[in-house]
Amino acid sequence: MGRYFEKISFQQFQKDISNDKEVYNQYLLPKRSTKKSAGYDFFAIENITLKPGEIKKIPTGYKANFESDEMLLLVIRSSMGFKYNVRLTNQIGIIDCDYYNNINNEGHILVSLQNEGKKEITIKEGEAYVQGIFTKFLISDNDCTITERIGGVGSTNKRKDD
């Protein structure tokens, strides 16, 4: 199976972001900045402006495929927090492997940012603002979880019979 990022389909891109095929073709997949970077930088598809106190849901245009004993952690880039006091509204995002290609949104990764600073900031198109870190996780010896994901964001607390 492997571990990789890919773009959402153009059809999902049209639903969530824009009808602009040129923008779709040009935006970059996440990448590490240096050989020893833990995180894959996520790049803004378009300019994002956040007023003080404002919260925005940001479609990344990405989905990620990885092994069943792994997760993708999403964290704000250090520079965004230190310089501008911008944070993820959920503090840290966890993407499970079964989120990939789910029926609701194809596994499109969304982030929610809040500007806790006193000044308006703009994250420019192509600028890195969040990073994703792949990591292994463990389960308890007496784990008995049997439910399967049936949708997108927030679907792990729902069952097929709900």
Summary of the structure (lengths in Angstrom):
residues: 162
radius of gyration: 16.4
end to end distance: 30.8
largest distance: 50.2
contacts: 426
relative contact order: 0.24
helix: 16%
strand: 33%
